[in-house]
Amino acid sequence: MSWHTEHPTWRSGPWTVEVRGDELADISHDGTTVLRSIRAVVRDADWNSADLVVDRMRTTEVSLTLHVHSEGLGCSVAGVLRLEARAAGLRAVLDLETREEFATNRTGLVVLHPPSVAGTPLEVRHSDGRVSQTEFPAAISPHQPVTDVAALRWAVRGALIDAHLDGDVFEMEDQRNWTDASFKTYSRPLDLPFPYRLTAGTRVRQSVTVTVTGQMHAQEGTSDTVIDLRPADAFPAVILGAASAPDPAPPVRRVGQGVLVELDLATPTWPAALARARTAGLPVDVRFTVGEGAGAKKALRDAVAALRGIQLLRVAAFQASGPARHVSDGDAVAALRRALADAGIDAPVVGGSRSHFTELNRQHHRLPEGLDGLTTTVTPLFHATGTEQLVESIAMQRLVARQTVDTAAGLPVHIGPVSLHPRFNDVATGPQPAPTRRDLAEGYGAAVTGRTDPRQDAPELAAWTVASAAALAVPGVASLTWFEEWGPLGIRSSDGVDRPVAAAISDLADLSGSTLLTGESADGLVWAVGGRCPSGTTVLAANLDRRARSITVDVVGQRIGLDLAPGTYRRTVLAPQTP
């Protein structure tokens, strides 16, 4: 899989749509994006998404038709997603038929709104005809900002946009929780039971009609070529996730200021995984996943006792199940503190969420007082897997970092592991894969429950990681953890050979402890971050655009011009300025 894929564009009158496989993306009217995308989804009982394969695409001057069928997850669905340009607007029609019975949590249309509408007033027409007034949330909303939706109206640059939805009752969620660059309007409401069964021959027919009323005013000109970097706190510590891949482990050099290891105490591999993490010769950030009952409490005591003699950065405990699943609630933290005291270990105790920012945003009220720091993670390829999703997530990562810092209220924030895909399925309703051996012949953790991606080998991932650092390194963030030491999810292969991203991690690690230089990206495609120390200033600038970019980075009045090829980053060292 290459980093970028070229996609065809369909045009009809004022409408422009990029066809990204089964997704109708960047839906624009007279050059202005109105919707982020429209697509069909088929989800199983564990919220996994079946692949929708496009068998053929047919276009005319006024219509675009995708003939699709599902693959995987034990479901068989086929049908069409059709786009029709009409005088009254643009209409998307989904018509799917199930070939055999299966259980689903969601099958139907989803409509994605771009993050630029955040804070925009929103009119909602409900299924009973009532009309209510609200707005697209400015801050990332933990729960559905809008429910019982039949139609939506909002403004884009002075023009009114109407979206009329048919075929089911819809609602909206804020996908920025998962660093998606969108608000999602979807059906079936989550307060209805799921999974539900679709029998063979069931037709799923839904549609959305989008109209634009009025003229859009011209967009105000802003510079997307100048990035101002200003001094802030210390540059965060850079940490790697402990390798979860199967043995044998290759010899590798130390990188960064620590290693983060996740230990599920219900699996037999945790002692071997902890022992492997120690071999890095770096301080260790330990994250326990704990169960319930007397046996789970003993397992936690035994695991904490095994930490004796290890230089610890911090320790956390997360619930494996129950209402506080994947969060550090009062019970988990209290059990961890008791185990540390019994073992005679003095280490910072942190807490937060282990799956997504979503859980922290929704469940932070469960966190007890007295924590020594707040944790959350970033896994952008949760709802979609395209590179566009990866690139667009960077600006959302900055929102997540800032909102986490606000929630922390002065506590240091530790973000990571940052990985391309989720390291486990946090919304699964059935049993998930688990190692069966005590050694690491099968691997453990994310190697068993996660997903690999060929873009781990891509040269562009180095630029993406620098951009991720530029977005996440905001005042209040004390550490950033990416990927793993080695293996399919690592910065090196299972043979210990550096991937391109290893250079970016090394350059970022060299900045740890210096004065952070941070700034905004005007377009979310070009980013810069830096560190200043008495010996000089280092700036890392990344270009995630498909085209070459020439930018100026202003470092407290000292300006440097940089030419960046697509998907690359540059390291620039500035000598100290004389008084």
N, C-alpha and C positions, 0 to 999 in steps of 0.2 A: 504494500500500500504506500503510494507516494504521499508527500506532505500535502500538496494541493492537487485537486482534480479540477479540470476545466468542465464547466457545466453549460448546457445550452440556455439561451435566453429566448423567451416568447414575448412578442409584442402585439398589442391590439389597441389601436387608438391611443389614448393617454396611458394605458396600462402596460407595465413591464414586469415580468416574472422570471426569476432564475429557477430552472428545474434541476434540483439536486437529488437525483435518484427519484425516490417516491415523495420528496418534499417540494412544495411550491413555495419558494423562498424569496425574500426581499421584494415583496409585492409593492410596487411603486406606482404612483399616479403623477404624471407630468414630472417625473424625476425625483419625487419625494416619497420616501418609504412610508407606507400606510400601515402595513402589517409585516411583522418579521417573517411569518410563514403560515401556511395551512398544510396540514398533512393528516393522514389516517394512521391510527395506531391500533395494534392488537396486543394486549397484555395478558399474560397468564395469571395464575393464582398467586404467584410470587412476585408479580409486577415486572417480570422479565418481558422484553419486547420481542415479538417475532419479527423476523426480517420480512419486509414487503418488497418483493422482487418485481421490477417493472418488466413485463413481457414485451410490451410495445408502447410507443407513444405516437399519437396521431394529432396533427395540428392543422387548423385552418386559420383564416384571418380573424375568426371570432371565437374559436374554441381550441382547447387543449385537453386531450384525453389520455390518461394513463391507465393501461390495463395491468392489473397487479394480482399477485397471489402471495400468500404467506408461506414461509419456510421455517421449520423448527418449532420447538416447544410443544409438539404433539397436536397442533391445531392445523386446520386446512380451511383457508378462507380465500376467496377470489372475487374480483369485481373491478369496478372502475372508479377513478377519481377524475372528475371532469370540471374544467374551468370554462365558463361562458362569459364573454364580454357582451354586455347589453347596453342599450342607451341609458338604462336606469342605473347601471353599475356593473359590478363583477360578481358572478355567482359561482361558488364551488359546490359541487354535488358529489356526495359519496354514496355508492351503491355496492355493498358487499354481500356475499352469500356464503354461509358456512356449509362445508361439504360433509362435515361430521360433527358430532356433539363435542363440546369442550367447555371447560370452566375458564372464565375470564374475569379480570377485575375492571377492564375497560376495553371496549372495542368501538371505535367511532372517530369522529373528527376532533382535532384540536386546532385552535387558532392561537397563534403567538403574536403578542404585541411587543414592539421594541421598547427597550428600557428608557428611551428618550421621553416617553410619555409620563414618567414618574412625576407625581405631583400635579398632573393635569386633571381638571374637573371631569367627572364621568357621570353620565346619566344612564340609569339602568331601568329597562322595562322588564317586569317580572312575568311569570307564567300566567298570573291571574289578571294581568293588565295594569297593575300598580306601577307607578314610576317613582324612583327614589334617586337622590342626588348624593354622590360621594366623590372620590378621586382615586386615581391610580396612586398607590402608596409611594411616598418619598423614601422613607426608611423601609428596609426589607421587612415585609409583613410576615409574622410567624404563621398565621392562619389565613384561610380564604378571605380576601378582602371583599368579595362579591359572591353572593349565592343566588340561586333561583333566577337564572338569567334567560330571557327570551330575546333581548336586543340590547345593544350598547350604543351610546353616542358620546363622542369626545371631539376635541378640536386639534388639528395639526396645522400650525402656521396660519391660523385664521379661518381655515375651511373646516366644515363639520363632517365628521366621518361617522356613518351609521353602519352597524353590523347586525343583521337580523339572522337569528339562528333557529333552525327547524329540525325536527326529528327526535328531540329529547329535551330534557331540562339541563341547562349548562350552569357551571360556576367557574370561578377564577382562582388561581393560586399564583403566588409570587415565586417564580422559578429562580430569581436571584439568590434564594436560599441555597441552591446547589451551584451557584456561579453561572447559571444559564443567563444569557442576556435577553430575558423576556418575562412577560406576564402571560400565563397560559389560561385560555378559556377552553373548557373541556366538558364532556358529559361522561359519564353518569355521576350524579352527586355522591360524594363520599359518605354522606350520612345514610345512604341506602346500603343494604347488605351486599357484601362482596366476599368471595367471588360469586358470580351468578353464572348459570349455564345457558349456553346457546345451543339449541338442538339443530340437528342436520336440516338444512334447507331454510334456516332463519335468514331473513334479509335485514341488513342494517342500512337504513337510508337516512341520511342527514344532509343538511345544506347550510351554507352561510352566504348571505348576500351583502356585499359591501358597496356603499354609495358615498360619493363625495359631493358636498354642496358648498358652493362659494369658491372664491379664488384664494389660493395660497399665496401669502406674501413672501417676498424674497427673503432668503435666509441671511442673517447678519454675518458679515465676513469676520472670520477669526483666523489667527495664524496657527497652522498645524506644523510649522517648521521650527518653532522656538520652544525649548523646554528650559524652564527656570528651576535650578536646583538650589535649595536653601538648607542650611545646617539645622539639624534636629537632635534627637537623642543619639546614643551610641548605635552603630550599625548592629543589627541582630546577629546572634551566634548562628552559624550555619551548621546544620546537623544532617546526617544521612540516616535513613531507615536501615535497620539491621537486615542483612540478607535473609530471605525466607526460602530461597531456592534449595533444591535437593543437594546433598553432598555429592562429590567432594568440594570443599571450599578452596578456592585458589588463593595464593598469597597476593595481598594487595597492600598498597601504601595507605597510610593514614590521610584522611581528608576531613577538614572541618573540626569543629569543637566538641563533637560527641556522636553517639549512636543512639537511636531510638528503637527499642524492641517492644513489640506487642505480644503479650503472653496470655493465651486463653487457657485458664487453669482447668477447664474441663477436658482438655486434650492431653495425651501422654507425652507430647513433644516439648512441653515448656522447659523442663530442666536442660535439655540439649540446646534449645534455642537461646536460653540465657547464657549457657556456656559459650556458644558461638559468638554472641554479642560481646562477651568479655575479651575475646581474642583480638578485637580491633585495637585494644590498648588505649581507648579513649573513655572519658566519663560516659555513663549510660543513663538515658531517660527511659524509665520502665513504666509500661502501661499494662495493668492487669485487667482482664475481663473475668468477673467473678459471678458465681451462681448463688443459689439460695440453699438454705438448710445447713445442718451440722457438718456434712461432708465438705461443702463449699468453704465454710469458715476454716476448717482444718487445712484445706488446700491453700487458702490464702496465707495462713500462718506459716506453712511449710515453705511457700514460695518467697515470702518476705525473709524468712530465716536464711534462705539461699543467697540473699543479697549481701550478707556479711562479707566484708573485705572488698566489695566493689565500690569504686568511686562513683557516687550517684549524683546526677544532675537534679533529678526530681523523680517522684513516684506518683502514679495515679491509679485509681480503680474505677471501673465502669460496670454497671449492671448488665448482665447478659440477657435478661428477660424481664417481664413484668412492665408496669406502667413507666418505669424509669429506664427502660432498655436503652443501652448505649450512652447513658448519662451517668455522671458521678453524683449520685444522690447522697443524702445524709447517712443512710445505712452503710453504703459502700465505703464512704470516706471514714466513718467511725470505725468500721471493721479494719480498714487499712491502718488507721492510727494506732489501734490497739495492738495489731500485729507488729508494727514498727517498734512500739514501746517494749513489747515482750522480747523482741529480738535485740533490743539495745541499739537501734539504728536511728540516727538523727538525720533526716533528709527532708527537703521541701516536699509538701504534699499539694499537688495541683489537681484540678478537676475541670470538667466541661463535657464535650461530646467527642465520641471516637469515630463517628460515621460521616456526618456532614454538619455544616453550620446550622442546617435546619433544626436538628435536635437541640442544639444550644439555644437557638432563637425561641423555640417552643417550650423548652423545659428548664430554662435557667433558674426558674423559681425553686427548682428542686435542689440546687446547689447549696451546700451548707455554708455558714459563716466560717471565717478563719482559714480559707484556702490561701496557699502561697502563690497562686497563679491560675490563669484560665487557659484552657486548651480548646482548639477546634481544628478541623481538617479541611482540605480542598481536594475534590475529585470531580473535575469538570465534565467527564464523559459519562454522565449518569443517564440523562434523558435521550441524548443523541451522541453519535460517535464521529461526526465529520470534523475535519480540521477547522472549519469555520466556527464550530462550537468551541474548540480549544482557543482560538484567537480571541473570540468575543468574550470568553470567560475572564480574560485578564482584567479588564476594567471592572468587572463584577467582583473580582478578588479584592480590589481596593475597597469596595463598599463593605465586603465581609470583614476585612481587617479593621476598618474604622468602626463598624458597629460592634465588633467583638471588643475593641478597646473601650468603647463607651460602656458596654455591659460590665467590663472588668472593673470599672470605677477606680482606677489607680493600681490595680494588680498587674503584674507583668503578664503579657499574652504570649502563648507558645502555639504557633500555627504549624500543623503538619501531623502526619506525613502528607505532603502534596504528591499526588499520583495521578496518572492520566485517567484510569478507571477506578471505581470503588474497589477497595481491598476485600470487601465482603458485601453480601446482599443484606442490607440493614432492614429491608421491608419484607423479607421472606416469611412466609407463613408455614412452611414445611421444613423438614430436616435439610441441612446443608452439608456439603462435603466436609470431611474432617480426616486428619491423618490417623493412621491405624497403628503406627509403630512408635516406639520410644526414641529411636534415633531420627536423624534427619534425612534418611534415604528417600523419603517421599516429599521432603520439605515440610513447611508448616505455614500457618497463617495465610497471608495473601497469595502465596504460591499454590495453595490448595483451594482457597475460597475466592480468589480474585480472577483477573483476566489480563492477559498479555496484549501488547499492541506493537505492531511493526514500527511505529513511529518512535519507539524508544531508541531505535538506531539512527533516526534521521538527523542530519546536521542541523536542521531548523529547530530541533528541540533545545539546542543550546541557547538560541536566541529567545525562544519561548520561556526558558527558565530564567534568563536575565530579566525579561519583561515581568515575569511572575514576581521576582524579587523586588523590582521597582514598584510594583503595585502593592505588595504585602508589607514592605518595610516602611511602616508609618510609625510615628512616635507612639510608644506604648507596647510595641511588639518586641519581645526580648529574644525570641529564637524562631528560626524557620527551618523546617525539615523537609527534604525532598527525596523521593524515590527510595532506592535501596543501595547498599554498598556494591553488590554484584548480582548477577543472575538476570533472568528475563525482565525483571522490574527494576534493574539496577543501572547505575552509571557506568558499569563495566559488564562485560559478558560473563558467562559462567566459567570461562577460561581466564578471567582476570584482565582481559584486554579493554582498554578505555574506549567507551563510546564517545561521540562528539560532545555529549552533554557534560562529560566529566570535566572538560576544560572550563565550562561556565561555572560549575560548582566550585572548582578550585579558585577561580578568580573571585567569586563571591566570598568564599571562605577567607581569602586574604584581606577582605575589608572588615571582617568582624572585629568589633572593639574600637574601630576608628569612629570619627564623628560622621553620622549618617547625613548624606546629602540627598534630599528627596524633592520630587516635583511632580507635576501633573502631566498627563498626556492629553493633547487636545483632541485626538481622534481615536485613541485606543489602539493604534497600530504601531506607533513609534514611542519607545519608553527609554528613560535614562535613570540611573541611580549611581551614587558615588559614595566615597569615603574620604575623609580628610584626616591626616595625621601630621605631626611636625615635619616629616620628611617629604611631604607632598600630598597631592590630591589625585585620586584615581576615579575615572568615570567609565562606567559600562553603559553603552547605548545599544539598543536592539531594535531591529526593523522587522515587524511581522507582516508587513504589506507584501502584496504580490509584485510590486514594482520597486525599483531603486528609489531611495529617498535621500535628500540632502537636508540636514537639519543643523540648527545652531543650539548648542547647550550653553546656557549662561550659569556659571558657577560663582555666585555672589559677585557679579560684575566682571568676572573673567570669562570671555566668550571663546568658544571653540567651534569650528565648523567641521562637520562630519558627513562623509558620503557613505551610505550604507546600502549594500546590495540586498535584494530580497531575502528574507529569512536568515539574516546574519546578525552578529553583534560585534562591536569593537571595544577594545580596552584602550583607554587613553590616560597617560600619566602626565600630570601638570606639576612643574617644579613649584616650590613654595614661592609665594609672592613676597617681594621685598617691601618692607614698610615704606 
